[in-house]
Amino acid sequence: MINMLMNKTVKKHRRLSPAAKIMIGVISLCAIVCLCISGYYGWRLISRSDDTAHTKEERQSGAKGEAKISGQTEQNGVILGKTADAGREYIDETLFLGDSNTVRFMTFLDEDGMTFTNALNTIAVVGIGAEGITTVPCEETSWGTYTMDGAVALMQPRRIIMTFGTNNLDIYNMTADLFIENYELQIQAVQNAYPYADLIINSIPPCAEFTHYPIISIEQIKEYNKEILAMCERNEWKYLNSFEALADTRRGFGKTGYFEDDGIHLTDEGLKALFRYIRTHALITEDERPQPLAEMPYIYGPITEIYTVDPLSGQEFEESVLHPEGEEAYSETYIPQEPVSEETAVPEESAVPEEPAEPEIPSESPPAENP
């Protein structure tokens, strides 16, 4: 049967004219070319779809990274997300460690006319860098003077917010890798000293567009903050991205009015914005500190003026940096006083009763005359 069909096809094909045969060949060739072109563009379309999907995924990943830097992530992530205002209580039960901007927390007044923090919940030194956390004895107590990590173990805070890095900025000699390598070791020392406290690492604040310090740049600050965020992710520490509350998103520098003339120290308005951000990006977890808390020494507070030379300029610190004054220097929130021992305590009332006053004796009056 197959042979018969083939013979018929051959015979029929033999009856075609040469022109018809050429036409059939051209049509067949065109069909083959069309199939090849269709296949090529089909492959390109599939490949492009894959590339587009990959690019979209990268864009989403990049957008997620940008969101991380801007702080718009879930509360249960590394970056602290937006919360309800935790109020003054949240601030009072938090221990703040930092440099000169943290020193200003104890000087400037908030909206309620109180200093933002006080000597009981602040350990800060003008000019200190991250390396000084474990090496500089700066916290005075009735038991002696301690480094920051040593003092944390004595003070047993509910949580700790650390802000370091400004005094480590140097576009000529310091890289982000070198900075973060040392900073990570310092933070680990604080965590090991008192592992029961929630640990929050704050971003380095931006600088103003014009500063007195040519060795720092806003680009380096942003690069340091990226490394701080990566460090927090590695160690499961919380990251407080307060940079976004202090920076002008359009220009990238610190907001106008938030910084002093030197370009790096926060004004009262800048501090108010910072603390609004801290209270509305709060971390409130179950208190895991051993109860009752261990005996504590009397806290005199930090020695804020250990360094005499500004590490960012090589010049002596200006008086306004060493002794910052806000609307009113050091409110009555906390005034350190010498502890009074029981042996030298003076009772408010004398133990000797006062003698009763003698009664007055009425004088004899002359007798009345009879009418």
C-alpha positions as a LaTeX table, in Angstrom:
\begin{tabular}{lrrr}
\hline
Residue & $x$ (\AA) & $y$ (\AA) & $z$ (\AA) \\
\hline
Met1 & 0.00 & 0.00 & 0.00 \\
Ile2 & 2.78 & 2.39 & 0.95 \\
Asn3 & 4.61 & 1.62 & $-2.28$ \\
Met4 & 1.49 & 2.37 & $-4.29$ \\
Leu5 & 1.02 & 5.76 & $-2.62$ \\
Met6 & 4.66 & 6.63 & $-3.17$ \\
Asn7 & 4.43 & 5.68 & $-6.82$ \\
Lys8 & 1.35 & 7.87 & $-7.24$ \\
Thr9 & 3.07 & 10.81 & $-5.51$ \\
Val10 & 6.15 & 10.42 & $-7.64$ \\
Lys11 & 4.12 & 10.21 & $-10.79$ \\
Lys12 & 2.06 & 13.25 & $-9.75$ \\
His13 & 5.21 & 15.16 & $-8.87$ \\
Arg14 & 6.71 & 14.29 & $-12.25$ \\
Arg15 & 3.75 & 15.93 & $-13.98$ \\
Leu16 & 4.57 & 19.37 & $-12.33$ \\
Ser17 & 6.15 & 21.99 & $-14.54$ \\
Pro18 & 9.61 & 23.39 & $-13.72$ \\
Ala19 & 8.07 & 26.78 & $-12.77$ \\
Ala20 & 5.72 & 25.11 & $-10.32$ \\
Lys21 & 8.59 & 23.21 & $-8.80$ \\
Ile22 & 10.52 & 26.48 & $-8.32$ \\
Met23 & 7.48 & 28.12 & $-6.75$ \\
Ile24 & 7.06 & 25.21 & $-4.34$ \\
Gly25 & 10.73 & 25.48 & $-3.39$ \\
Val26 & 10.49 & 29.21 & $-2.75$ \\
Ile27 & 7.38 & 28.77 & $-0.63$ \\
Ser28 & 9.04 & 26.00 & 1.34 \\
Leu29 & 12.13 & 28.12 & 1.89 \\
Cys30 & 10.01 & 31.07 & 3.06 \\
Ala31 & 8.17 & 28.79 & 5.46 \\
Ile32 & 11.44 & 27.55 & 6.90 \\
Val33 & 12.72 & 31.12 & 7.29 \\
Cys34 & 9.48 & 32.19 & 8.99 \\
Leu35 & 9.72 & 29.28 & 11.38 \\
Cys36 & 13.29 & 30.17 & 12.24 \\
Ile37 & 12.43 & 33.84 & 12.85 \\
Ser38 & 9.41 & 32.90 & 14.95 \\
Gly39 & 11.51 & 30.51 & 16.99 \\
Tyr40 & 14.23 & 33.14 & 17.53 \\
Tyr41 & 11.84 & 35.85 & 18.67 \\
Gly42 & 9.95 & 33.37 & 20.80 \\
Trp43 & 13.19 & 32.48 & 22.54 \\
Arg44 & 14.00 & 36.18 & 22.99 \\
Leu45 & 10.58 & 36.83 & 24.46 \\
Ile46 & 10.95 & 34.02 & 26.99 \\
Ser47 & 14.47 & 35.12 & 27.83 \\
Arg48 & 13.38 & 38.71 & 28.20 \\
Ser49 & 10.53 & 37.66 & 30.46 \\
Asp50 & 13.00 & 35.83 & 32.66 \\
Asp51 & 15.33 & 38.84 & 32.67 \\
Thr52 & 12.42 & 41.15 & 33.46 \\
Ala53 & 11.33 & 38.94 & 36.32 \\
His54 & 14.92 & 38.79 & 37.58 \\
Thr55 & 15.31 & 42.54 & 37.26 \\
Lys56 & 12.00 & 43.08 & 39.03 \\
Glu57 & 13.17 & 40.83 & 41.81 \\
Glu58 & 16.41 & 42.78 & 42.03 \\
Arg59 & 14.48 & 46.04 & 42.07 \\
Gln60 & 12.28 & 44.74 & 44.85 \\
Ser61 & 15.35 & 43.57 & 46.71 \\
Gly62 & 16.99 & 46.93 & 46.16 \\
Ala63 & 13.82 & 48.70 & 47.23 \\
Lys64 & 13.80 & 46.55 & 50.33 \\
Gly65 & 17.38 & 47.58 & 50.98 \\
Glu66 & 16.45 & 51.24 & 50.54 \\
Ala67 & 13.48 & 50.68 & 52.82 \\
Lys68 & 15.84 & 49.24 & 55.40 \\
Ile69 & 17.98 & 52.33 & 55.25 \\
Ser70 & 14.92 & 54.56 & 55.59 \\
Gly71 & 13.52 & 52.50 & 58.44 \\
Gln72 & 10.28 & 51.33 & 56.82 \\
Thr73 & 10.32 & 47.69 & 57.88 \\
Glu74 & 8.37 & 45.44 & 60.18 \\
Gln75 & 8.67 & 45.86 & 63.93 \\
Asn76 & 9.91 & 42.30 & 64.33 \\
Gly77 & 12.84 & 42.89 & 61.98 \\
Val78 & 16.29 & 44.22 & 62.76 \\
Ile79 & 15.27 & 47.82 & 62.09 \\
Leu80 & 12.89 & 49.27 & 64.63 \\
Gly81 & 9.63 & 50.19 & 62.92 \\
Lys82 & 7.14 & 52.88 & 63.82 \\
Thr83 & 5.20 & 52.40 & 67.05 \\
Ala84 & 2.90 & 54.36 & 69.30 \\
Asp85 & 4.62 & 57.00 & 71.42 \\
Ala86 & 6.21 & 55.12 & 74.34 \\
Gly87 & 6.46 & 58.31 & 76.38 \\
Arg88 & 8.84 & 59.54 & 79.03 \\
Glu89 & 8.81 & 56.26 & 80.93 \\
Tyr90 & 10.49 & 54.54 & 77.98 \\
Ile91 & 13.29 & 57.13 & 78.03 \\
Asp92 & 13.78 & 56.97 & 81.79 \\
Glu93 & 14.27 & 53.20 & 81.80 \\
Thr94 & 16.76 & 53.32 & 78.92 \\
Leu95 & 20.52 & 53.78 & 79.37 \\
Phe96 & 22.12 & 55.99 & 76.69 \\
Leu97 & 25.78 & 55.53 & 75.75 \\
Gly98 & 27.48 & 57.93 & 73.37 \\
Asp99 & 29.61 & 60.96 & 72.60 \\
Ser100 & 29.10 & 64.75 & 72.76 \\
Asn101 & 25.66 & 64.65 & 71.17 \\
Thr102 & 24.62 & 62.25 & 73.93 \\
Val103 & 26.15 & 64.60 & 76.52 \\
Arg104 & 23.70 & 67.20 & 75.24 \\
Phe105 & 20.82 & 64.93 & 76.28 \\
Met106 & 21.57 & 65.94 & 79.88 \\
Thr107 & 21.60 & 69.67 & 79.11 \\
Phe108 & 18.81 & 70.61 & 76.71 \\
Leu109 & 15.17 & 70.59 & 77.74 \\
Asp110 & 12.33 & 68.68 & 76.13 \\
Glu111 & 8.76 & 69.88 & 75.57 \\
Asp112 & 7.96 & 69.30 & 79.27 \\
Gly113 & 10.84 & 71.48 & 80.49 \\
Met114 & 12.91 & 68.50 & 81.66 \\
Thr115 & 16.32 & 67.45 & 80.41 \\
Phe116 & 15.97 & 64.65 & 77.87 \\
Thr117 & 18.02 & 62.33 & 80.09 \\
Asn118 & 20.04 & 62.67 & 83.30 \\
Ala119 & 23.14 & 61.34 & 85.03 \\
Leu120 & 21.29 & 58.21 & 86.12 \\
Asn121 & 20.63 & 56.97 & 82.57 \\
Thr122 & 23.41 & 58.53 & 80.51 \\
Ile123 & 27.10 & 57.67 & 80.08 \\
Ala124 & 28.66 & 59.99 & 77.52 \\
Val125 & 32.01 & 61.68 & 76.87 \\
Val126 & 32.84 & 64.58 & 74.59 \\
Gly127 & 35.14 & 63.39 & 71.80 \\
Ile128 & 34.93 & 59.66 & 72.54 \\
Gly129 & 35.03 & 57.16 & 69.69 \\
Ala130 & 33.75 & 53.61 & 69.58 \\
Glu131 & 37.09 & 52.27 & 70.79 \\
Gly132 & 36.63 & 54.07 & 74.12 \\
Ile133 & 33.65 & 51.99 & 75.23 \\
Thr134 & 35.85 & 49.40 & 76.95 \\
Thr135 & 39.03 & 51.43 & 77.45 \\
Val136 & 38.06 & 54.80 & 79.01 \\
Pro137 & 37.07 & 54.87 & 82.71 \\
Cys138 & 34.38 & 57.55 & 82.63 \\
Glu139 & 31.49 & 56.65 & 84.93 \\
Glu140 & 31.89 & 57.78 & 88.53 \\
Thr141 & 30.17 & 55.81 & 91.27 \\
Ser142 & 30.56 & 55.42 & 95.02 \\
Trp143 & 32.41 & 52.17 & 94.27 \\
Gly144 & 34.91 & 53.74 & 91.90 \\
Thr145 & 35.21 & 54.86 & 88.26 \\
Tyr146 & 34.26 & 52.38 & 85.53 \\
Thr147 & 34.42 & 51.98 & 81.78 \\
Met148 & 31.09 & 51.99 & 79.96 \\
Asp149 & 30.82 & 48.23 & 79.75 \\
Gly150 & 31.75 & 47.86 & 83.43 \\
Ala151 & 29.22 & 50.51 & 84.46 \\
Val152 & 26.45 & 48.82 & 82.46 \\
Ala153 & 26.89 & 45.67 & 84.53 \\
Leu154 & 26.48 & 47.70 & 87.74 \\
Met155 & 23.55 & 49.83 & 86.54 \\
Gln156 & 21.53 & 46.86 & 85.18 \\
Pro157 & 19.41 & 48.83 & 82.65 \\
Arg158 & 16.20 & 47.62 & 81.01 \\
Arg159 & 17.59 & 48.56 & 77.58 \\
Ile160 & 20.61 & 50.32 & 76.08 \\
Ile161 & 20.79 & 52.72 & 73.12 \\
Met162 & 24.32 & 53.24 & 71.79 \\
Thr163 & 25.30 & 56.08 & 69.44 \\
Phe164 & 28.94 & 56.09 & 68.32 \\
Gly165 & 30.84 & 56.79 & 65.14 \\
Thr166 & 30.92 & 60.56 & 64.63 \\
Asn167 & 34.36 & 60.84 & 66.22 \\
Asn168 & 35.60 & 57.93 & 64.09 \\
Leu169 & 34.83 & 59.70 & 60.81 \\
Asp170 & 37.88 & 60.42 & 58.67 \\
Ile171 & 37.62 & 60.19 & 54.89 \\
Tyr172 & 41.41 & 60.12 & 54.58 \\
Asn173 & 42.43 & 57.43 & 57.05 \\
Met174 & 39.41 & 55.42 & 58.21 \\
Thr175 & 37.35 & 52.96 & 56.19 \\
Ala176 & 33.94 & 51.60 & 57.10 \\
Asp177 & 35.40 & 48.09 & 57.43 \\
Leu178 & 37.99 & 49.15 & 59.99 \\
Phe179 & 35.45 & 51.15 & 61.96 \\
Ile180 & 32.86 & 48.40 & 62.11 \\
Glu181 & 35.40 & 45.73 & 63.04 \\
Asn182 & 36.29 & 47.60 & 66.22 \\
Tyr183 & 32.76 & 48.81 & 66.98 \\
Glu184 & 31.41 & 45.27 & 66.83 \\
Leu185 & 33.92 & 44.08 & 69.43 \\
Gln186 & 33.03 & 46.97 & 71.73 \\
Ile187 & 29.29 & 46.26 & 71.50 \\
Gln188 & 29.87 & 42.58 & 72.16 \\
Ala189 & 31.73 & 43.54 & 75.33 \\
Val190 & 28.72 & 45.55 & 76.53 \\
Gln191 & 26.38 & 42.68 & 75.71 \\
Asn192 & 28.59 & 40.17 & 77.54 \\
Ala193 & 28.81 & 42.47 & 80.56 \\
Tyr194 & 25.02 & 42.53 & 80.96 \\
Pro195 & 23.19 & 40.19 & 78.55 \\
Tyr196 & 19.75 & 40.84 & 80.09 \\
Ala197 & 19.32 & 44.32 & 78.56 \\
Asp198 & 17.76 & 44.92 & 75.14 \\
Leu199 & 20.51 & 46.27 & 72.91 \\
Ile200 & 19.73 & 48.99 & 70.35 \\
Ile201 & 22.38 & 50.44 & 68.04 \\
Asn202 & 21.56 & 53.92 & 66.80 \\
Ser203 & 22.63 & 55.26 & 63.43 \\
Ile204 & 25.28 & 57.97 & 63.19 \\
Pro205 & 23.48 & 61.30 & 62.80 \\
Pro206 & 23.95 & 63.19 & 59.52 \\
Cys207 & 26.06 & 66.30 & 59.25 \\
Ala208 & 24.91 & 69.66 & 57.96 \\
Glu209 & 25.80 & 70.70 & 54.42 \\
Phe210 & 28.47 & 73.04 & 55.80 \\
Thr211 & 30.64 & 71.89 & 58.71 \\
His212 & 33.84 & 72.94 & 60.45 \\
Tyr213 & 35.33 & 69.52 & 59.75 \\
Pro214 & 36.73 & 68.91 & 56.24 \\
Ile215 & 37.76 & 65.33 & 57.06 \\
Ile216 & 34.15 & 64.08 & 57.28 \\
Ser217 & 31.49 & 63.72 & 54.59 \\
Ile218 & 27.84 & 62.77 & 54.42 \\
Glu219 & 28.76 & 59.94 & 52.03 \\
Gln220 & 31.04 & 58.39 & 54.63 \\
Ile221 & 28.33 & 58.69 & 57.30 \\
Lys222 & 25.89 & 56.85 & 55.05 \\
Glu223 & 28.47 & 54.16 & 54.32 \\
Tyr224 & 29.16 & 53.69 & 58.04 \\
Asn225 & 25.44 & 53.39 & 58.72 \\
Lys226 & 25.07 & 50.69 & 56.08 \\
Glu227 & 27.83 & 48.75 & 57.81 \\
Ile228 & 26.19 & 49.29 & 61.20 \\
Leu229 & 22.95 & 47.86 & 59.84 \\
Ala230 & 24.78 & 44.83 & 58.41 \\
Met231 & 26.51 & 44.35 & 61.78 \\
Cys232 & 23.15 & 44.40 & 63.56 \\
Glu233 & 21.80 & 41.79 & 61.16 \\
Arg234 & 24.78 & 39.53 & 61.86 \\
Asn235 & 24.39 & 39.79 & 65.61 \\
Glu236 & 20.59 & 40.11 & 65.84 \\
Trp237 & 20.86 & 43.53 & 67.45 \\
Lys238 & 18.16 & 46.13 & 66.90 \\
Tyr239 & 18.94 & 49.10 & 64.65 \\
Leu240 & 17.47 & 52.53 & 65.32 \\
Asn241 & 17.54 & 54.48 & 62.06 \\
Ser242 & 17.22 & 57.96 & 63.57 \\
Phe243 & 19.25 & 59.29 & 60.63 \\
Glu244 & 16.00 & 59.57 & 58.69 \\
Ala245 & 14.47 & 61.85 & 61.31 \\
Leu246 & 17.39 & 64.29 & 61.17 \\
Ala247 & 18.21 & 64.28 & 57.44 \\
Asp248 & 16.67 & 66.28 & 54.62 \\
Thr249 & 15.55 & 63.60 & 52.16 \\
Arg250 & 15.86 & 66.00 & 49.22 \\
Arg251 & 19.41 & 67.21 & 49.85 \\
Gly252 & 20.68 & 64.30 & 51.94 \\
Phe253 & 22.32 & 66.47 & 54.60 \\
Gly254 & 21.08 & 67.28 & 58.10 \\
Lys255 & 17.93 & 69.37 & 58.24 \\
Thr256 & 18.27 & 73.12 & 58.57 \\
Gly257 & 17.87 & 74.23 & 62.18 \\
Tyr258 & 18.71 & 70.82 & 63.60 \\
Phe259 & 22.46 & 71.41 & 63.85 \\
Glu260 & 24.72 & 73.98 & 65.45 \\
Asp261 & 27.04 & 76.15 & 63.36 \\
Asp262 & 29.78 & 73.50 & 63.50 \\
Gly263 & 27.52 & 71.19 & 61.49 \\
Ile264 & 27.57 & 68.08 & 63.70 \\
His265 & 26.13 & 68.96 & 67.12 \\
Leu266 & 22.37 & 68.86 & 67.53 \\
Thr267 & 20.37 & 71.92 & 68.53 \\
Asp268 & 17.39 & 71.80 & 70.88 \\
Glu269 & 15.11 & 71.37 & 67.85 \\
Gly270 & 17.26 & 68.55 & 66.54 \\
Leu271 & 17.19 & 66.83 & 69.92 \\
Lys272 & 13.42 & 67.14 & 70.12 \\
Ala273 & 13.09 & 65.52 & 66.68 \\
Leu274 & 15.50 & 62.77 & 67.72 \\
Phe275 & 13.62 & 61.91 & 70.90 \\
Arg276 & 10.25 & 61.97 & 69.16 \\
Tyr277 & 11.72 & 59.37 & 66.82 \\
Ile278 & 13.15 & 57.30 & 69.69 \\
Arg279 & 9.80 & 57.24 & 71.50 \\
Thr280 & 7.86 & 56.36 & 68.33 \\
His281 & 10.27 & 53.58 & 67.30 \\
Ala282 & 10.28 & 51.86 & 70.64 \\
Leu283 & 11.41 & 48.39 & 71.61 \\
Ile284 & 9.38 & 47.11 & 74.55 \\
Thr285 & 9.96 & 43.47 & 75.41 \\
Glu286 & 9.49 & 41.34 & 78.48 \\
Asp287 & 11.84 & 42.40 & 81.25 \\
Glu288 & 14.31 & 39.51 & 81.57 \\
Arg289 & 16.58 & 41.06 & 84.20 \\
Pro290 & 17.14 & 38.89 & 87.29 \\
Gln291 & 14.85 & 40.06 & 90.08 \\
Pro292 & 15.40 & 41.59 & 92.48 \\
Leu293 & 18.15 & 43.66 & 90.93 \\
Ala294 & 21.55 & 43.41 & 92.53 \\
Glu295 & 22.79 & 46.10 & 94.89 \\
Met296 & 23.94 & 49.18 & 93.04 \\
Pro297 & 26.51 & 51.83 & 93.94 \\
Tyr298 & 25.57 & 55.48 & 94.17 \\
Ile299 & 25.79 & 56.95 & 90.66 \\
Tyr300 & 27.51 & 60.31 & 90.41 \\
Gly301 & 27.42 & 60.28 & 86.59 \\
Pro302 & 29.80 & 60.45 & 83.64 \\
Ile303 & 33.04 & 62.41 & 83.45 \\
Thr304 & 32.15 & 64.19 & 80.23 \\
Glu305 & 35.42 & 66.14 & 79.76 \\
Ile306 & 38.10 & 63.45 & 79.54 \\
Tyr307 & 39.41 & 64.48 & 76.14 \\
Thr308 & 40.83 & 67.97 & 75.58 \\
Val309 & 41.49 & 67.76 & 71.83 \\
Asp310 & 38.79 & 67.37 & 69.18 \\
Pro311 & 39.61 & 64.20 & 67.17 \\
Leu312 & 37.93 & 65.68 & 64.08 \\
Ser313 & 40.01 & 68.88 & 63.99 \\
Gly314 & 43.08 & 68.34 & 66.13 \\
Gln315 & 42.23 & 71.55 & 67.99 \\
Glu316 & 41.14 & 72.07 & 71.58 \\
Phe317 & 37.42 & 71.71 & 72.13 \\
Glu318 & 35.35 & 74.85 & 72.12 \\
Glu319 & 33.65 & 75.81 & 75.36 \\
Ser320 & 30.21 & 75.39 & 73.78 \\
Val321 & 30.99 & 71.74 & 73.09 \\
Leu322 & 32.41 & 70.97 & 76.53 \\
His323 & 29.64 & 72.84 & 78.33 \\
Pro324 & 26.60 & 72.88 & 76.08 \\
Glu325 & 23.73 & 74.96 & 77.33 \\
Gly326 & 20.19 & 74.65 & 76.10 \\
Glu327 & 17.27 & 76.73 & 77.25 \\
Glu328 & 18.49 & 76.11 & 80.77 \\
Ala329 & 21.56 & 74.17 & 81.82 \\
Tyr330 & 20.74 & 71.06 & 83.86 \\
Ser331 & 17.17 & 71.22 & 85.05 \\
Glu332 & 16.13 & 69.84 & 88.42 \\
Thr333 & 15.41 & 66.43 & 86.92 \\
Tyr334 & 18.48 & 65.07 & 88.67 \\
Ile335 & 21.08 & 66.85 & 90.81 \\
Pro336 & 23.88 & 64.54 & 92.00 \\
Gln337 & 24.36 & 64.68 & 95.77 \\
Glu338 & 26.81 & 63.04 & 98.10 \\
Pro339 & 25.25 & 59.98 & 99.76 \\
Val340 & 24.68 & 60.46 & 103.49 \\
Ser341 & 25.60 & 57.53 & 105.71 \\
Glu342 & 23.45 & 56.51 & 108.65 \\
Glu343 & 26.27 & 57.29 & 111.08 \\
Thr344 & 26.46 & 60.94 & 110.06 \\
Ala345 & 22.77 & 61.39 & 109.44 \\
Val346 & 21.25 & 64.23 & 111.42 \\
Pro347 & 17.67 & 63.72 & 112.62 \\
Glu348 & 15.25 & 66.30 & 111.42 \\
Glu349 & 13.87 & 66.83 & 114.94 \\
Ser350 & 15.84 & 67.03 & 118.16 \\
Ala351 & 15.46 & 64.07 & 120.54 \\
Val352 & 15.38 & 66.45 & 123.57 \\
Pro353 & 11.85 & 67.69 & 124.21 \\
Glu354 & 11.39 & 71.36 & 124.71 \\
Glu355 & 10.61 & 72.51 & 128.30 \\
Pro356 & 7.04 & 73.67 & 128.72 \\
Ala357 & 6.64 & 77.38 & 129.14 \\
Glu358 & 5.78 & 78.61 & 132.62 \\
Pro359 & 2.17 & 79.74 & 132.98 \\
Glu360 & 1.68 & 83.45 & 133.20 \\
Ile361 & 0.60 & 84.80 & 136.65 \\
Pro362 & $-2.05$ & 87.41 & 136.31 \\
Ser363 & $-1.22$ & 90.70 & 138.00 \\
Glu364 & $-3.42$ & 91.82 & 140.88 \\
Ser365 & $-5.87$ & 94.47 & 139.84 \\
Pro366 & $-7.02$ & 97.13 & 142.27 \\
Pro367 & $-10.39$ & 96.50 & 143.84 \\
Ala368 & $-13.26$ & 98.19 & 142.21 \\
Glu369 & $-14.61$ & 101.22 & 144.00 \\
Asn370 & $-18.13$ & 101.03 & 145.41 \\
Pro371 & $-20.47$ & 103.40 & 143.78 \\
\hline
\end{tabular}
